[in-house]
Amino acid sequence: MFLKVLIMGLPGAGRTSLARALSQRLDAVYFNGDEFRANIARGLGLSLEDQVEQARRIGWLCNCVSEAGGAAVADLVCPTEETRAAVQPDFLIWVDRVEPDQDEDAVALFTPPAQYDLRVPGDGSLEVWADNIGALLPQRDRNKRRWDSWRTPG
């Protein structure tokens, strides 16, 4: 399976937990946005330009994995459409959870995605979501539809 999955959402929403669990189920290479920024994207700040560059770099790494025949899962905040587009994912998952202790500045800058493949709402276990998404991805025609929550496609 050649696949690039981007899991995006606000800090503290659970995207890292979901990405780790999903990457294990897909036997995918996992890229954590915070670790990536601390190491590979060191020196980039939090300006929109720097966030787009970080997203572009992580997207490039995901492309390398995909071109080598593997699957890649990345988790990033990706607060704008521009940052999401820079990754160029095959499958975009929006973890739509707002926790009371989330950074108010991050919440204020965040623009909900206009297009996504799947939205993970605030309810339910991330482990169950990872199981459901892992079962869905290999069979899904990623060019035809999106689901707002887990349901039998139809």
N, C-alpha and C positions, 0 to 999 in steps of 0.2 A: 504494500500500500504506500503510495507516494502522496503525502499530505502535509500541509502546513496549517496548523490550528492556532489561532490567536484567541486567548481568553483575556478579556479586558473588563475593567470596572474600577470603582473607587477603591482607595486604600482601605483595607479592613473588611472588604466585601466577601472575601473567601476565594478570590480568583487563584491565589497561590495554592491553597489546599486542593481546589478542584483540578488545577493544572498538574500537580504532582500525581494525584490519583488517576487522572485520565492518561497521563503519559505512561504510567505503569500498565494500564489496561491495553494500551495501543502498542506497547513496546516501542515507544517513541523517545527521541532525544528531547530533553526538557531544558528550556532556557528561562530562568527566573529574571525578571526585569530589574529587581533590586541588586542582585548579584552581578548581573551584566553591567549595570551602571557603575557599580563600585570597582569593577575590574577592567572590562574591555572598553567601556565608555567613560572611563575616568577622565575628569576634566570638563565633561559636558555639564552644563547647569540645568536649570528647570525652565528656561525660556522656551517658548514654543519652537523656535528654530532648533534648539538643542534636543528637545523631545522628539522632533521629527527626525533628526539625525540618528538618535538612539534607536528609534523604531526602524529606520531604514537599515541600520547595521544588523539589528536582530533579525529583520526580514531576510537579509542577505545570508546570514548563517542558516536560517531555516531553509532557504533555497538550496544551499549546499547539501544539506541533509537530504532534502527531497530528491535532488538530482542524483544523489548517490543511491537512491532506492529506498530511503527510510522515511519515517514520519517524524515531524517536529511539532512540539507544543511549546508555545511561548506565552508568558503572562506579563502583561504591562498595563499600566493605568490607561494609556491612550485616551487622553481627555477630549480630543477633538477628532473630527473626520479626517483632517490632514495627517494626524499621527497614525490613525488606523489604516489609511490608504498606503502609508509608507511601508508598512509590514507586508502588504499584498497577500493576505491569508487566503487559503482555499475555503476555510470555514471559520467564521467569526462567532464567538460565544460571548454574550454580554451577561456578566454576573451583576444583576440589578438588585443589589442589597445596600441599603443605607443604614449604617449602625450609628447609634447615638454619639459615640466617641470619635467619629470620623472628623478629619481635619476640615474645618469650615472653608478654608481657602481652596482646598482640593475640590470640595463639593461645588463651590461657586464657579470654578473654572470648567467644570465638567459639562460637556454637551452630550446628552444621550444620543446613541447612534441612530441615524435615520434608516440604515440597512444593517441587518445582522442575520445570521442563520439560525441562531437559537438564543433565547433569553432565559436565564436561570433566575427565577423570582426569589423573593426573600424567604420563602418557606421551603421546607424539605431538607433532607440530608445531602450534603455535597458528595458523599460516597455513593448514594443512590443515583444522584445525577451523573456521576462519572460512569457508573455501570450502564445507565441508559444511553448516554452519549456514546460510550465505547461500542455498544451494540448497534447504534444507529449509523455511525460514520462509515463503516465499510460498505453498507448497502445504499447509502444515500446518493442521489444524483444532485450534486451541489449546485447545479445551474437552474434548478426548477422551483424550489420553494424554501420557505423558512418556517420554523415553528416557534411560537411564543412561549410554549411550555411543553413538557413531555406529554405527548398523546400519541396514540397509534395514528400514523399518517393516513390521510384519506381525503 
